[in-house]
């Protein structure tokens, strides 16, 4: 062996150790890098796991009500900032949770959570006290509707279903607590998502037992008041009927006897006294009824086309003789810009004017009274104008402080006025109320020793004169035609028959609705059919309402006029609703009767005036 020959020949043919040196070095380097990366990954993973564990611990602490560490240890790990953020958010959430819990615990109203199945999940102490529960464990999982009275459960289920659909809802219901006590509750509920994302009901409920008690008492009081008002209205309607019925005979016969040619002066004076007293009594009855209607809120006005000039003329004429006897003048002054035909309530305007004139006549000892009709200076709604009727007298006058007292019910200027001049003090108060119901006003101006002026202002609508049928003179009106009177009261039947016969009419009578129905039907198609029927509305056997409806269902075409001594707010409407064509209250006023006849019958000759005995 040569001394220079190596001990081991590592050559592998052409390959030498040098040929493996670099690959091995690179492999070693790669292994080292892999080991380093694995180590780094494991460190990061460990840090991440540690961070998650710390975050979990933080959230558990928050959930258990334990505050998270406000000063965590500072490190240089990659998740220290994130952990700090989690702890900060957690602390704020924990604080808000504690605040909300404290508010709910202290809330005096019941706060509860009800799941989709209607089971009670959570309730604050106030709610537990409302249902007489000692703790939450006692009612956990209770079906809430089981606490409600049976009649309220269906409504609660509907409300709960609506909340689960995403709506807010409210409900008032009655419950029975665990102690058996019943309470009225009012709840407001909204939808809320729980921790699983399911919609539940969050409700705030308060007890309203006292409020319901007060409401029930108020309702009962209202019902009692309404019953009392109805009883009063029924009483007044009955009293009106009973008082007006004999007044029909008194006024009717005094008018008839006063029209006789051979009556003595003494008898004529006596008859005028009877008639005046009856008219005064009738006015008092009407005033009392109007006060009752005002108190009940049932005083109504209408709007029809009528002849304003005719209404004012007839109202003044009715009181003209009284003015002559008192030695004073009574004149009307009409402004040229005021139309004669208007749309308003002729009955109420005449009532107000009559009250004003009667009041002026009472307090005017000399001089005169003037009625001025003009258009007011103030503006009125579009298409209307302000009608102004002023009644000025030269009477005693009064102090300014006494004027407003005049418009209060049962009041006059002073007590001596009542003793000297009489009166109830109702007329002016009723008149002002009527004016205001019509959208106007009634005012007064006065000065002691210089008289007074009462001014009515109401908005009215102008009408075409041709729309108003002219009325014939009251004292010289006669008509042609055949009429039927259906009236059960024999005195009233004879009075009305005589009044109609004096106006030249051929009159037949029936004592009740059944006989009236038969006579009316028999006249259809005959040579002498009835042109008009006067129908008393309150009769035995068959009343006027039923008889009228039955006649309107047949071929009978003649107009039917309701006769009634009732004078409440809805009497006219009830008669017209029954099918009557017109309405004539009792006692029958002569001028009103003539006006009504002029609307339905042809004029006749005075020679046809009937002189037959009452039947």
C-alpha positions in Angstrom: 0.0 0.0 0.0 1.4 3.3 -0.9 1.9 5.7 2.0 -0.1 8.4 0.2 -3.2 6.2 -0.6 -6.3 7.0 1.6 -7.6 4.5 4.1 -11.1 4.5 2.6 -11.9 5.4 -0.9 -15.3 7.2 -0.7 -15.5 7.9 -4.3 -18.4 6.4 -6.0 -17.3 6.3 -9.4 -17.4 9.9 -10.5 -19.3 11.2 -7.3 -17.3 12.5 -4.4 -18.3 13.7 -0.9 -18.1 17.2 -2.1 -20.9 16.4 -4.4 -23.3 15.8 -1.3 -22.1 18.7 0.8 -24.4 21.4 -0.5 -27.6 19.3 -0.7 -27.1 18.2 2.8 -26.4 21.7 4.0 -29.6 22.9 2.3 -31.6 20.0 3.8 -30.3 20.8 7.2 -31.2 24.5 6.7 -34.7 23.6 5.6 -35.2 21.3 8.6 -34.0 24.1 10.8 -36.4 26.5 9.3 -39.3 24.1 9.5 -38.5 23.5 13.1 -38.4 27.2 13.8 -41.7 27.8 12.0 -43.4 25.0 13.8 -42.1 26.3 17.1 -43.3 29.8 16.2 -46.7 28.5 15.1 -47.1 26.5 18.3 -46.2 29.6 20.3 -48.7 31.7 18.4 -51.3 29.0 18.8 -50.6 28.8 22.5 -50.9 32.6 22.8 -54.2 32.5 20.8 -55.6 29.8 23.0 -54.4 31.7 26.1 -56.1 34.9 24.7 -59.3 33.1 24.0 -59.3 31.5 27.4 -58.8 35.0 28.9 -61.6 36.4 26.8 -63.9 33.5 27.8 -63.1 34.1 31.4 -63.8 37.8 31.0 -67.3 37.1 29.4 -68.1 34.6 32.1 -67.2 37.1 34.8 -69.4 39.7 33.1 -72.3 37.2 32.9 -71.9 36.3 36.5 -71.9 40.0 37.5 -68.2 40.1 38.3 -66.3 43.1 36.9 -63.5 42.3 34.5 -59.9 43.2 35.5 -59.7 47.0 34.8 -55.8 46.8 34.7 -54.7 43.6 32.9 -51.0 42.7 33.0 -49.1 44.3 30.2 -47.2 42.0 27.9 -45.8 42.0 24.5 -47.9 39.2 23.1 -49.6 39.7 19.8 -53.2 39.6 21.3 -52.7 42.0 24.3 -54.4 44.9 22.4 -57.4 42.7 21.4 -57.7 41.4 25.0 -57.7 44.9 26.3 -60.4 45.9 23.9 -62.6 42.8 24.9 -62.2 43.7 28.6 -63.1 47.3 27.9 -66.2 46.4 25.9 -67.1 43.8 28.6 -66.8 46.3 31.4 -69.2 48.7 29.5 -71.7 45.9 28.8 -71.5 44.8 32.4 -72.2 48.3 33.6 -75.2 48.7 31.3 -76.5 45.3 32.2 -76.3 46.2 35.9 -78.0 49.5 35.3 -80.8 47.9 33.2 -81.3 45.2 35.8 -81.5 47.8 38.6 -84.0 49.8 36.6 -86.2 46.7 36.0 -85.9 45.6 39.6 -86.9 49.0 40.8 -89.6 49.5 38.2 -93.0 49.9 40.0 -94.8 48.3 37.0 -94.6 44.7 36.0 -92.0 43.8 33.4 -92.1 40.3 32.1 -90.9 38.1 29.2 -93.2 35.6 27.7 -91.9 33.0 25.3 -93.5 31.9 22.0 -95.5 29.2 23.8 -97.0 31.8 26.1 -95.0 30.7 29.1 -93.6 33.1 31.7 -89.8 33.3 31.4 -89.0 36.2 33.6 -90.8 38.8 35.8 -89.6 41.6 38.0 -90.5 41.9 41.7 -93.3 44.4 41.0 -94.9 41.9 38.7 -94.5 39.1 41.3 -96.2 41.3 43.9 -99.1 42.0 41.5 -99.9 38.3 41.1 -99.1 37.6 44.8 -96.1 35.3 44.0 -93.3 35.0 46.6 -90.5 34.4 44.0 -89.8 33.7 40.4 -89.4 30.0 41.0 -93.1 29.8 42.1 -94.3 31.0 38.6 -91.4 30.0 36.3 -92.9 28.4 33.2 -96.5 29.4 34.1 -98.9 29.8 31.2 -99.6 33.5 31.4 -103.2 33.3 30.1 -104.1 31.0 33.0 -103.9 34.1 35.2 -106.5 35.9 33.1 -110.3 35.6 33.5 -111.8 33.3 30.9 -113.5 36.2 29.0 -110.1 37.9 28.4 -108.0 34.9 27.3 -109.0 34.9 23.6 -108.0 38.6 23.3 -104.7 37.9 25.0 -103.9 35.1 22.6 -104.6 37.3 19.7 -102.4 40.0 21.1 -99.6 37.5 21.8 -99.8 36.2 18.2 -99.6 39.7 16.9 -96.4 40.4 18.9 -94.7 37.3 17.7 -95.4 38.5 14.1 -93.3 41.6 14.9 -96.0 44.1 16.0 -96.4 46.1 19.1 -99.8 45.7 20.9 -101.7 46.7 24.0 -104.6 45.2 25.9 -106.7 45.8 29.1 -107.7 42.6 30.9 -108.6 41.3 34.3 -106.5 38.7 36.2 -106.9 36.6 39.3 -103.7 36.4 41.3 -102.4 33.4 43.2 -104.2 34.7 46.3 -107.5 34.8 44.5 -107.7 38.6 44.3 -108.8 40.1 41.0 -107.2 43.0 39.4 -107.6 45.0 36.2 -104.3 45.2 34.1 -103.2 47.3 31.1 -100.3 45.9 29.2 -98.1 47.2 26.4 -96.1 44.5 24.6 -93.3 44.5 21.9 -91.4 41.8 20.1 -87.9 40.9 21.3 -85.3 38.4 20.1 -83.9 36.1 22.8 -80.3 34.7 23.0 -81.3 32.0 20.5 -82.7 34.5 18.0 -86.3 33.5 18.8 -89.0 36.2 19.1 -90.5 36.5 22.5 -92.9 39.0 24.1 -91.5 41.8 26.3 -94.4 43.4 28.2 -94.8 46.2 30.7 -98.0 45.8 32.7 -99.6 48.2 35.2 -102.6 47.8 37.4 -105.6 50.0 36.5 -108.2 48.6 39.0 -108.8 52.0 40.5 -109.1 53.7 37.1 -111.6 51.0 36.0 -113.5 51.5 39.1 -113.7 55.2 38.5 -114.6 54.6 34.9 -117.4 52.2 35.9 -118.6 54.7 38.4 -118.5 57.5 35.8 -120.3 55.2 33.3 -122.9 54.3 35.9 -123.4 58.0 36.8 -123.7 58.9 33.1 -126.2 56.1 32.7 -128.2 57.3 35.7 -128.1 60.9 34.4 -129.2 59.7 31.0 -132.0 57.7 32.6 -132.9 60.7 34.7 -132.9 63.0 31.6 -135.0 60.4 29.7 -137.4 60.2 32.7 -137.6 64.0 32.8 -138.1 64.2 29.1 -140.8 61.6 29.2 -142.5 63.3 32.1 -142.3 66.7 30.3 -143.6 65.1 27.1 -146.5 63.6 29.0 -147.2 66.8 30.9 -147.1 68.8 27.7 -149.6 66.4 26.1 -151.9 66.5 29.1 -151.7 70.3 29.5 -152.0 71.1 25.8 -155.0 68.8 25.3 -157.4 70.8 27.4 -155.8 74.1 26.2 -156.9 73.0 22.7 -160.5 73.1 23.8 -160.1 76.3 25.8 -158.5 78.2 23.0 -160.6 76.6 20.3 -163.9 77.4 21.9 -162.9 80.9 23.0 -162.0 81.6 19.4 -165.2 80.2 18.1 -167.4 82.0 20.6 -165.5 85.2 20.1 -166.3 85.1 16.4 -170.1 84.9 17.0 -172.0 88.0 15.8 -174.6 88.3 18.6 -172.2 88.1 21.5 -172.4 90.8 24.1 -169.6 93.2 25.0 -169.3 91.6 28.5 -169.1 88.2 27.0 -166.5 89.3 24.5 -164.3 90.8 27.2 -164.6 87.6 29.2 -163.7 85.5 26.2 -160.7 87.6 25.4 -159.6 87.2 29.0 -160.0 83.4 28.8 -158.1 83.4 25.5 -155.3 85.6 26.8 -154.9 83.5 29.9 -154.8 80.3 27.9 -152.2 81.8 25.5 -150.1 82.9 28.5 -150.3 79.4 30.0 -149.4 77.9 26.6 -146.4 80.2 26.4 -145.2 79.2 29.9 -145.5 75.5 28.9 -143.5 76.1 25.8 -140.8 78.1 27.7 -140.4 75.3 30.3 -140.1 72.7 27.5 -137.5 74.8 25.8 -135.4 75.2 29.0 -135.6 71.4 29.3 -134.4 71.0 25.7 -131.6 73.4 26.3 -130.4 71.5 29.4 -130.5 68.2 27.6 -128.8 69.7 24.5 -131.8 68.7 22.3 -132.9 72.2 21.2 -132.7 72.1 17.4 -133.3 74.5 14.6 -134.1 73.9 10.9 -133.4 75.7 7.6 -136.3 76.1 5.2 -137.3 78.7 2.6 -140.0 81.1 3.9 -141.4 84.6 3.6 -139.5 86.6 6.3 -141.7 89.7 5.7 -144.8 87.6 6.2 -143.4 86.1 9.5 -142.6 89.5 10.9 -145.9 91.0 9.8 -147.9 88.3 11.4 -145.9 88.4 14.6 -146.4 92.1 14.9 -150.1 91.9 14.0 -150.7 89.4 16.7 -149.5 91.9 19.3 -150.8 95.1 17.6 -154.1 95.1 19.5 -152.2 94.8 22.8 -150.1 97.9 21.8 -153.3 99.8 20.9 -154.9 99.0 24.3 -151.7 100.2 26.0 -151.8 103.5 24.0 -148.4 103.0 22.3 -147.4 102.6 18.7 -145.9 99.5 17.1 -144.2 100.0 13.7 -142.0 98.0 11.4 -139.1 99.6 9.4 -137.7 97.5 6.5 -134.4 98.2 4.9 -134.5 97.9 1.1 -131.5 95.6 0.9 -133.1 92.8 2.9 -134.8 90.1 0.8 -138.3 89.1 1.7 -137.6 85.4 1.1 -134.8 83.6 3.1 -133.6 80.2 4.3 -133.6 79.9 8.0 -135.9 78.7 10.9 -139.1 80.7 10.7 -140.5 79.2 13.9 -137.4 80.2 16.0 -137.2 83.7 14.4 -140.8 84.3 15.2 -140.4 82.9 18.7 -137.4 85.3 19.4 -139.2 88.3 17.9 -142.4 87.5 19.9 -140.4 87.4 23.1 -138.7 90.7 22.3 -141.9 92.4 21.5 -143.8 91.0 24.5 -140.9 92.2 26.7 -141.0 95.7 25.1 -144.8 95.9 25.5 -144.5 95.0 29.2 -142.1 97.8 30.0 -143.2 100.5 27.7 -145.8 102.8 29.3 -145.9 105.5 26.7 -144.3 106.3 23.4 -143.8 103.4 21.0 -142.0 100.3 19.8 -140.2 100.0 16.5 -139.0 96.9 14.7 -136.1 97.6 12.3 -135.1 94.9 9.8 -131.8 95.4 8.1 -128.5 93.7 7.0 -125.9 93.7 9.7 -122.6 95.4 9.2 -120.5 92.3 10.2 -119.6 89.8 7.5 -121.3 86.4 7.2 -120.2 83.1 5.7 -120.0 83.0 1.9 -123.4 83.0 0.2 -125.2 84.3 3.3 -125.9 87.7 4.9 -126.3 88.8 8.5 -130.0 89.4 9.2 -130.5 92.1 11.9 -133.8 92.5 13.7 -133.7 95.3 16.3 -136.6 96.0 18.7 -136.4 99.5 20.2 -138.8 100.8 22.8 -139.2 104.0 24.8 -139.7 102.1 28.0 -138.2 102.3 31.5 -134.7 101.2 30.5 -132.2 99.7 32.9 -128.6 99.9 34.2 -125.8 98.3 32.2 -125.0 95.9 35.0 -128.6 94.5 34.8 -128.5 93.8 31.1 -126.5 90.6 31.2 -128.6 89.3 34.1 -131.6 89.5 31.9 -130.3 86.6 29.7 -129.9 84.2 32.7 -132.8 81.7 33.2 -135.4 82.9 35.8 -133.8 86.3 36.0 -135.1 89.8 35.6 -133.5 93.2 36.1 -134.4 93.1 39.8 -136.9 91.4 42.1 -139.3 94.4 42.0 -139.7 93.9 38.2 -141.2 90.5 38.8 -143.6 91.9 41.5 -144.6 94.8 39.3 -144.8 93.3 35.8 -144.8 89.5 36.4 -143.1 87.0 34.2 -140.8 84.0 34.6 -137.6 85.5 33.2 -137.2 82.6 30.8 -138.0 84.3 27.4 -134.8 86.3 26.9 -132.5 83.5 28.0 -134.2 81.1 25.6 -134.0 83.7 22.8 -130.3 84.2 23.2 -129.7 80.4 23.2 -131.8 80.1 20.1 -129.8 82.9 18.4 -126.5 81.2 19.2 -127.8 77.8 18.0 -128.6 79.5 14.7 -125.0 80.9 14.6 -125.9 84.4 15.7 -126.3 86.5 18.8 -128.8 88.5 20.8 -127.6 91.6 22.5 -129.1 94.5 24.4 -128.4 98.2 25.0 -130.3 100.3 27.5 -130.3 103.5 29.5 -132.5 104.3 32.4 -135.4 106.5 31.3 -134.5 106.3 27.6 -135.7 102.8 26.7 -133.9 99.7 25.4 -132.9 98.1 22.1 -132.6 94.3 21.7 -130.8 93.2 18.6 -131.0 89.8 17.0 -128.3 89.0 14.4 -128.3 85.6 12.6 -126.7 84.5 9.3 -129.3 83.5 6.7 -129.3 82.6 3.1 -131.2 84.7 0.5 -133.9 82.8 -1.4 -136.0 83.4 -4.5 -139.3 85.0 -3.8 -141.1 82.7 -6.2 -140.0 79.7 -4.0 -142.3 81.0 -1.2 -146.0 80.3 -1.6 -147.9 83.5 -0.5 -150.2 83.0 2.4 -153.8 84.3 2.4 -155.2 86.7 4.9 -155.9 84.9 8.2 -159.2 86.5 8.9 -160.7 86.0 5.4 -159.5 82.6 4.3 -161.9 80.0 3.0 -161.2 76.8 1.1 -162.7 74.1 -1.0 -162.3 70.4 -0.3 -163.2 67.4 1.9 -161.1 66.6 4.9 -161.0 63.8 7.5 -160.2 64.3 11.2 -159.0 61.2 13.0 -159.0 62.2 16.7 -160.0 60.2 19.8 -160.7 63.2 22.1 -164.3 64.2 21.5 -163.8 67.8 22.6 -160.8 68.4 20.4 -162.5 66.6 17.5 -165.5 69.0 17.7 -163.3 72.1 18.0 -161.2 71.2 15.0 -164.3 70.3 13.0 -165.9 73.6 13.7 -162.7 75.5 12.9 -162.5 73.7 9.5 -166.2 74.1 8.7 -166.0 77.8 9.3 -163.4 77.9 6.6 -165.9 76.3 4.2 -164.6 72.7 4.3 -166.7 69.5 4.2 -165.5 67.6 7.3 -165.8 64.0 8.4 -164.4 62.5 11.6 -163.2 59.1 12.9 -162.7 58.3 16.6 -159.5 56.1 16.2 -156.9 55.0 13.8 -158.8 51.8 12.8 -161.9 53.8 11.8 -159.8 56.5 10.1 -158.0 53.9 8.0 -161.3 52.4 6.9 -162.9 55.8 6.0 -159.7 57.0 4.1 -159.5 53.8 2.1 -163.2 53.9 1.2 -162.8 57.4 -0.2 -160.2 56.3 -2.7 -161.8 56.3 -6.2 -165.1 57.7 -4.9 -166.8 60.8 -6.2 -165.7 62.7 -3.1 -162.2 61.7 -2.0 -160.5 63.3 0.9 -158.1 66.1 -0.1 -156.5 66.3 3.4 -156.4 64.2 6.6 -155.7 65.5 10.1 -154.2 62.5 12.1 -153.9 62.5 15.9 -150.8 60.6 16.7 -151.8 59.3 20.2 -154.9 57.2 20.0 -156.1 53.8 21.3 -156.7 50.8 19.1 -154.4 52.0 16.3 -152.2 55.1 16.9 -151.5 57.7 14.3 -148.0 56.6 13.4 -149.2 53.1 12.5 -152.3 54.3 10.7 -150.2 56.8 8.6 -147.8 54.0 7.6 -150.6 51.7 6.6 -152.3 54.5 4.5 -149.0 55.3 2.8 -148.7 51.6 1.8 -152.1 51.8 -0.1 -153.3 53.9 -3.0 -154.3 56.7 -0.7 -152.6 59.9 -2.0 -154.0 62.8 0.1 -151.6 64.7 2.4 -151.7 63.6 6.0 -151.1 66.3 8.7 -149.9 65.1 12.1 -151.9 66.4 15.2 -150.0 66.0 18.5 -150.0 67.7 21.8 -146.4 66.5 22.4 -143.8 69.2 21.8 -140.4 67.6 22.4 -137.4 67.9 20.1 -138.0 64.8 18.0 -141.8 64.8 17.8 -142.0 66.6 14.5 -139.2 64.3 13.0 -141.0 61.2 14.3 -144.2 62.3 12.7 -142.6 63.0 9.3 -140.6 59.7 9.5 -143.9 57.9 9.9 -145.0 59.3 6.6 -146.9 62.5 7.6 -146.7 65.3 5.1 -147.0 68.1 7.7 -147.2 68.8 11.4 -149.7 70.8 13.4 -149.1 71.0 17.2 -151.9 71.3 19.7 -153.5 73.6 20.7 -154.3 74.5 17.1 -153.3 78.0 16.3 -155.8 79.7 13.9 -153.2 81.4 11.8 -151.1 78.3 11.6 -154.2 76.3 10.6 -155.0 78.7 7.8 -151.4 78.7 6.6 -151.4 75.0 6.5 -154.7 74.8 4.6 -153.4 77.3 2.0 -150.5 74.9 1.2 -152.8 72.0 0.3 -156.3 73.2 -0.6 -157.8 75.5 -3.2 -159.4 78.8 -2.1 -163.1 78.9 -1.7 -165.9 81.4 -1.3 -166.8 82.8 2.2 -170.4 81.9 1.4 -169.4 78.2 1.9 -168.6 78.8 5.5 -170.2 76.0 7.5 -172.6 76.6 10.3 -173.3 73.0 11.2 -173.3 71.8 14.8 -170.2 70.1 16.0 -170.2 66.4 15.5 
